């Protein structure tokens, strides 16, 4: 009897302007716009991930890009997770991306990771809570934004 093995997931640094990254970021923007009415593009500047304490990563199964995520500095001790997305039908990709970004943040000396999502994005809220994130006061541009919910996690 033969056992079929799924291709391994690989996560690596990437250029957010790469065609595979752009396709995933486009899918994310479309999904966010449908769910929240805002594509989220105004909250992400690709230049932010060029900082030495930042990154943009792609998750691939074989040659297919199936997810992405980014991290940028908010302060010397706090990193912010941005543009998390896993293409539907690829279970475990989101968790692997988040774990990768957290490990990278810890290796770079960050003590905490923060992020924002929208309250209406119940799936994302549950995902982050499941992975140890706790609600924090809204920060930065999200202060006073009732539709936003912010989370943090100590590393």
N, C-alpha and C positions, 0 to 999 in steps of 0.2 A: 504494500500500500504506500502511496506517495503522499506526502504532505506538501501542499502549496504554501509557499512563503510569500507574504506581501513584501513589496519593495520597502526598504528602510527609509525612514524620514531623516532628512538632513537639514540642519539649520545653519545658515552662514550669512556673513555680512554681504550686503548688496547695495547697489546704487538705486535710490528711489526713482531715478529717471530711466532705469533699465526697462525694457519693454514688458518683461514678466511682472516687475513691480508695478509699473503703471497700470497694467491690466487688473491686478488685484486691488490696487487703490481705487480704480474706477468702479469695480464691483462693490467695494466697501461704500464709496460715496453714494452709489445708486441705492444700496440697501438702507443706508442711514437716512437718505432723503425720503424714501418711501415710509420709513418707520417714524421719523421724528420731524420731517419737514425741512431738515438742514443736512447738507451732505458732509459737514464737518471739515471741509477743505480749508476754511478760514482759520482753523485751529491747528494747522500743521504747515510748517515751513520746512521744506527739505533741507534748507541750509542749516537748520538746527541740529541735524544729525551728522553734520560734518565736524562738529566739536569733538576733540579727542576723548571726552567723557560721554559720548553719545554713540548711538548706532541705529542702523536700519537693517533688518534681517529678513530673509526669505526662508520659508520652509518648503522643501521640495521632496516629492516622492518620485524617484527616478529623475527624469528631466522636467517634470511638471511642477511648476510653482503652485502651491496649494494654500499658502498663508503668508502673512507678513506681520511685522510689528516694529515699533521704534521706541527708542528711549532717549531722553534729553535731560540735561541738568536743569533743575529748578533752583537749587542752592548747592553749596559744597557737600551737603549731606543728604539731599533729596533728589531723586531722579523721577521723571514723569514718563509713564508709559503712554504711547500714542499709536494710533493707526493699527490697532490689533484687529486682525481679520483672518478667519479660516474659511476657505471655500466649503460650502455645504457638501456633505457626503464624505468628509474626511475627519472622522472621529479621532479625537486626541490631539489634533494639530494645535488647537488653541491652548490647551494645557501645556504642551511642549514648548510653544513659543513663549508663553508667560514664564515658565520655569527658566528658559534660556535667558530672557531679559532680566529676571531677578538675579540669576547667578552672575551675569555680566555686571549688573549694578553693584552687587556685593564685591566683586573682584576690583571694581573701580573705586571702592571706598565709600560708596553711598550707604547710609544707615536705614533709609526708608525709600519706598517707592509709592508714589501717588498717581492717581488717574481720575479721570472724569468720564461719566457716561450720562445718558439721559434716563430719567426715572421711567419713562415709557418703554425703554429697552430692557424689559424684565429679564429676558434671557441673559443679557450681559450682567445685570445686577446679580442674578443668582450665580453666574459663573464666577465672578470675582469673590463673592461671599464664600462660595465653596472652596476657593483657593486661598482662604485666610485673610482676605481684605476686610477691613472694618470701615464703616462710615466715618468720615472726618468732615469738619467744617469746609464749606466750599472755599476754594482758594483762587487767587488771581482773577481772571476775567469771569470766573463762575460765581463770584461773590454776588449775592442778590439775585441770581438766576434760579428761579424756583423749579424750572424744568430739569436742572442739572443735579446730579448726585456725585459726590466725590468720595473716593476711597483711599485708604492708605494701608501699608503693610510694613512692619519692621523687618529688616533683613537679619 
